[in-house]
Amino acid sequence: MIELNVNGAVARADVDPATPLLYVLRDDLGLHAAKFGCGLGQCGACTILVDDRPVFSCLLPVGAIGDRAVTTVEGLGTAEAPGDVQRAFLHEQAGQCGYCIPGMIARAEALLRRTTTPTEEEMRSAMAPSLCRCGTHMRILRAVRRAAVSRGGGVVNPAEPVT
């Protein structure tokens, strides 16, 4: 039996410690925001936070988590009460098909937990490991800028201002 701290609550799963965390989140804990994309850590659809750092949950064995805090998009807000990053993504209509959005939100959240005033380069670098095949990257970047402003900061030298 594996015990995890997921979204601030204790969760248990009877799985092999080598099982990828993504499978445990989706199949055993019913948390479906993180998606299986490539299984190689190259697309970012499975990105979640472990101790506030973005990780590819498709590559991380659940047994390697230990007592570290796992945060999924479900832990950042709800449909009725979305978190500030989620609100920014909604406002900017950043999701088209939506498959990449949970990973993008997780990456943006990790960045803004480190700093509410990232540079444009830091923002683009933080978001780069996640791919959007629909091509909404510019709206995603606008959403990150908006979320930074909502937290009392803002992107330093933004490519475009938040309006």
Order of alpha helices (4+ residues) and beta strands (2+ residues): beta-beta-beta-beta-beta-alpha-alpha-alpha-alpha
